[in-house]
């Protein structure tokens, strides 16, 4: 919840990322929000499994330690293939890097050094 209130949002067609510094020290964390608008329970769980696996594989390259990432799946996300989901993830991650969202989110809070 704190990440969603204080974080920086970046949107794609089926995914929204909210990034913020994690106040607790430790590894990066991900939170997933997949509402009933995405589909039935089977489809929502499939979307969550895909997103968790992508986070495991992809986040190490661009997500700094101690960051909190919230991924919100929007309607239509269940219809995406694994490759299309990965493509959208990379698109949003690229925009986050370009925007310097980590530093922007940290600067908005005024706490400690920026996550870069």
Residue, then its C-alpha position, 0 to 999 in steps of 0.5 A: x500500500x505504501x508503495x502505491x501511495x508514494x511510488x511512481x506509476x508507469x503504464x502499458x496497455x495491460x500492466x501498470x508498474x508502481x515503484x518506490x523505495x522499500x523502507x525495510x532493508x533487504x532484497x527487492x520485493x514485488x506485489x501483484x494486483x490482479x482483480x476479478x476484471x482480469x478474469x476468473x480465478x484460473x486466469x488470474x492465477x496464471x497471470x500472477x504466476x507469469x508475472x512472478x516468474x518474469x520478476x525472478x528472471x528480469x528484475x535483477x538486471x534493472x531493479x536495485x536492491x531494496x526497491x518495492x515494485x507493485x505490478x497491476x494487471x489490467x483487463x486483457x492481461x489474461x489473454x496475453x501469451x507469455x512472450x507478450x507479457x514479457x514484452x510488455x514487462x520489458x517495455x515498462x521497465x525500459x520506460x522506468x529506466x529512462x524516467x529515472x523513476x527510482x530517483x524520482x520516487x526517492x526524492x519525493x519522499x526525502x528519505x536517505x540516498x536515492x536508489x539508482 
